[in-house]
Amino acid sequence: NVVFIMLESTQNFVINEKVNGEEVTPFLNQFIQESFYFNQIYDQTAQGKTSDAEFMMDTSLYPLASGSVFVRRPENTYYSLPHILKDKKCYYSAVFHGNVRTFWNRDVMYESLGYHRFFSEKDYTVTEENSVNYGLKDIPFFTQSIKYLKDLPEPYYAKFLTLTNHFPFLLDEEDLFMDEANTGEDVVNRYVTTVRYLDEAIKTFFAKLKEEGLYEDTIFVLAGDHYGISEKYQGGLNELLGEEMGILSQVKYRQIPLIIHVPG
């Protein structure tokens, strides 16, 4: 099986980074020691953001310069990864996302890309307590997804879209696993806490996968979809990392992590 986890707004600088003496991504820091880890992959999304990242991942095509392909070109015929896996390898393909199915026109575009099944907000138990910002929090999202993953025909290609680490990086106090950073930009200060939450969610997911016997026969791919801290807040990011403002730091901040993990 193949499981692809899209890490919402996750930039590469968070890997092995410490804030106030605490690791921002303690699980991923350990995880990359047992994985293929690429740290010079660059965000190439445009206005479609996450949908652009999905489009590139599934088609190996660049997105549109303006607007989202998912919204503007869903009627096109795409030679996509789900189509290839379905035609050549008999793979079943599914997408898991804790948001409404119409966001970024996903309900329409996923059919064009050849996915068999789209698990969206309506398939999950979503309450005021277990959701924040754009939808279901990542920990309950992964936990509730396990039952669906267990029932997928094998082999499968399953794509998981995380949500909690999304601008403006809001988090309930009971979900804080670390303190905020202390820069002049509140967005940057909150960002490290939502990345830390995402890291804990991934840790929880892998623990559940192992409990349910879903780990050993699966290849895992984890990747950031696009930057989280825009140039508007780069001063705070420079302050956090102790770097000077300039073109080199701007380019560096476009790096997103790519991790490929093969058990054994």
N, C-alpha and C positions, 0 to 999 in steps of 0.2 A: 504494500500500500504506500501511497504518498500523501503526506499531510503538509500543507503549506500554511504557515501562520504569518499574516501580515501585521507587522508591529506598527500600530498607528503613531505617526509623527515622531518616530524614533530615529534620532541622529546618532552617528557612530561615536561621538565624543563621550556619551554616557557609559560606554563599555570601559570597565576598569577605572572609572572616575569615582573619586570620593568627595563628599560634601560634609563638612563638619566632622570629618573622620569616619563617616559611614559610606559604604559602597552603595552606589545608586542602583547597580544591577548585580547583586551578589550571586543570584542563580545563573544568569547568563555568563558571568565571569568564569564560573566553574564549568559551565556547559561547553564553552568554546574550547576548553582544554581537551575535550573528547570529540571535537567536531572539526570540519573544514570551515575556517572563518576568514572572510574577505572584508577588509576594512577600507578599501578604496573604491567602493561602488558609489556612484553619484546619483542623487535625486535628479531625474530628468522629466518630472511631471510639469504640466502647465496648469491651466485653470481648472482642470478636472480633478486635480489632487489625487485622492485615493483611487478614484475610478480610472484615472490615467495610469496609475501604477498597476492596477489589475489588468488594464488593457495591454500594457507592455509585457507583463508577465505571461499572459495567455496567448498573445499573437506575435510577439517579437517585432511589433511595429511601434513607431513613435506616435504620441498623441497629437491632437490638433493644437495649433498655436493659440487658438482662442476657443472657449467653450469646451464641453466634454464630449468625447466620442460616444460615450454611453447615451448621451441625450440627443446628440445631433446626427449620429450615423448608426442607429441600432438596426436599420433595415439592410445594411450591407451583408454580404456573405463573407465570413471570416474562416480562414484555415487556422483554427485555434487549437490550443493544447487539449481541451476536452474532446474536440472532434477527433484529433489525432489518436488520443488514448482510446477513445471509443471504437474507432475504425480499425486500428492496428492491434491493440492489445486487449480489447474487451474490458476496459476499465469503466467503472461506474464513477461519475463525477458529481460532487455536491458542494454547495457553498453554505457556510454558517455565519450568520450576522445578527446581532441583537438590536437592529434598527428596523424601521418600517421598510417593507420590500420595494416601495416606489422611490426611495431616496436614490439619487443619481440614475433613476430609470432602470435600476438593476433587474426588476422583474421581467422587463422586456429584453434587455441586453443579454442576460444570462441564457435566455433561449437561443439568441443568435449565436452565442459562443458555444452552445452545445451542452450545457449542463443538464443533467437529469433532474436535479432537485435543488431547491433553494429553501433553506431553513431560515426564516426571518423572525421578526418580533412576535408575530402571531403564534409561533410554535413554542414560545417560551413563556414562563410565568414571570411577568414583569410587574413590579409594584413600585410605589414611590420610594420604598426603603432600599430596593436592590437596583435602582437605576439612578443615573446622574448624567447631566449634560445631554449627550446625544442618544442615550439609551441604556440598555442593560449593562451593568458593571461587568468587567472582564472575568472576575472570579466566579460569580454565578453563571455567567455565559458559558464558560468552559465546563463547569460542573454539570449544568443542565444539558450540554451538548453530548455528553458521554453516551447517554441512552440511545440517541439517534445514530451516533457513530457505530455503536455495536451492531446496529441493524442494517448497516449498508452492505450491499452485495460486494464481495471481494473478488479481485483487487479493486481498490477505489483510489480516486484522487479527491481529497477533501481540502477545501480552502476555508480558513477561519479568519474573519476580519475583526480585529479588536477595536474597542471604542473609547475606553476610559481616558487614554492619554491623548485627548483631542483638545485643541484650543477652545476655551481659555484655561484649560487644565484645572478643572474643579474637582474637589474630592471631599467627601464627608469625613468628619474628624475621626470616626471609628475605623476608617480605611487608611489612615496614615501609618506607614511603616517607617517613616523617617521625618525629621523636621525639615521645614522649608529652608532654602538657601537664604543668604543674607546679602543680596545685591540691591542696587537701586531700582530694579525692575521686578515688580510683583509677578509678572508672567513667568520670568525665568525662575524666580523663587518657588513658584508652584509647580513648574514643569518637572523638577527633579522628584517631587513627591508622586506625581502621576506615573512617571517612568518607573519609580520604585514599586508602585502598585502593580503595574503591568508585569514587572519581573516576578512578583509574588504570584500573580495569576498564572503565568507560564509554569512556574514551579508546581503549583497546585494541579495544573493540567497534566503534566508529566507523571506526577504521583498517581493520579487517577488512571491514566493510561496503563501504567504498570500494574495497578491493582486489578484492572479488568482484562489483562492479557492482550492489550492492544498496542504494546510498545515494540516488541521484538521484531515483528514482521513489517515494520514501517520505516520508510525514509522520511525524515523531517527537514523541511526547508523553512527558515525564519528570515524575514527581511523587513527592514524599515520601508515604509511606502514613500515618505517625503519628509522634508524638514519639519520641525516643530516650532523652532524659534525663528521668526522671520527677521529680515534686516532691520525692521523697525525697533526690535528689542535686542539687537546685536550688542549694544553697549553693555547691557547686563550680562550677556553671555561672555563677552571679553573679560568683564570684571570677575565672573565666576571662575574662569579658566586662567586668569592672570595673563592674558594675551593682549597684544596691541591691535587696535582697529586697523584694517587694511584689506587689500584684495586677497592676500594669502589666507587670512582667517576666514574671509567670506567663502572662498573656495573650499576650505577645510570643513566648514559647517554644512556644506552640501553633501558630505559623505554620510551614507546610511549603512548599517551593518547587514551583511548577508552570511547566514550560518547554515551549513548543510550537515545534518547529523544522521549517521548510519549506525544503528546499534550493532556492537561487535566489530 
